[in-house]
């Protein structure tokens, strides 16, 4: 499991994370070019606003899993932290594990019900408002982002359960909550 997790984190941090960064860099360059074209040349690409908007959203979707790996994606820690500070560390870990499980189930539901919508957009050739850029790649990027986050949540659920059992399978990883058993 340790080897699988290290391989997953490498893929997630080095491939997926950098892919999202490259998309954001490309969008930034397009935005600067459009500023130059609009204010100095008086021209624009009529599809650029759609491209910037949808590619920023797609890069954000793709980066979901990387944020989750660091447990910074929508982390609500008040209850587990309160339990830890009041000496109920195991209960805090159980709440954290429950959060990982519920997060995973939510991600599975989004992918399960989102796939038909993305597939329909592909089959119907739905386009963005500019009518030049197809919509389906952005819908699939949401599903891919949630899929990556789902795998990460499974690893985190495994870690949470193992920590409840008294061992940490990934001790080099920072803790979401500094709960020492």
Secondary structure, DSSP 8 states (H G I E B T S, - for coil): -HHHHHHHHHIIIIIIHHHHHHHHHHHHHHHHHHHHIIIIIS---TTHHHHHHHHHHHHHHHHHHHHHHTT-SS---HHHHHHHHTT-HHHHHHHHHHHHHHHHHHHHHHHHHHHHHHHHHHHTT-B-TTSSSBSHHHHHHHHHHHHHHHHHHHHHHHHHHHHHHT--TTTTS--SS----
